[in-house]
């Protein structure tokens, strides 16, 4: 099992970059703002129609661009040309973001589930992420809600630290995931099997017994998403570091 880089949890992580007015989430501008402020950075990646790892959170385009369609049916050049709402540029490819960060701050990359039900239909996006990270020398880790994604990363890039994004999998928030699968995932059963070295857990569920069990075994715990100093203080009673947005941590 590969551990987290030294100092990886020393600073808060800006959720999808340090986004705000003129700096949409996961944009070049949000990435640069986080670097300038000295925060770690959390980003998301989705797969474009032509196979690129795009730094973009949603499956659909509407919320972030105003356009119709999905990331998976749109090419990388089209995604960049469409533009992000509230900002001057479009969605960047992962290699460009890696070049911007260039090891200046820690980076954690969430690989979005491409199966649709946290199942085994993964691989192409993980392949591209592994390929893009092959020559990156900064402090970096990958994570996903889907354990199959992290198993793929273990096979493709075993030296890159990997973790699981975890939560209580409430049915109201995960209506497309079958009940049995939600119950399985909430138990964090795949941590050791995939060689994970951290979890990033839903802040509102940090009191879960599954989190306590992992902490007792020495598992580093990130959490998401913190939006106030009070929430940060509460979360850090359990978590080792926060992922934040909407305010500036001290």
Secondary structure, DSSP 8 states (H G I E B T S, - for coil): -----TTTTSS-EEETSS-BTTB-TTSHHHHHHHHHHT-EEEEEEEE-TTS-EEE---SBSHHHHS--SBGGGS-HHHHHHH--TTSSS---BHHHHHHHHTTSS-EEEEE--SSSSSSS---HHHHHHHHHHTT--SSEEEEES-HHHHHHHHHH-TTSEEEEEE----TTT-TTS-HHHHHHHHTTTTTTTTT--EEEEEGGGTT-HHHHHHHHTT-EEEEEEE-SHHHHHHHTTT-SEEEE-SS---
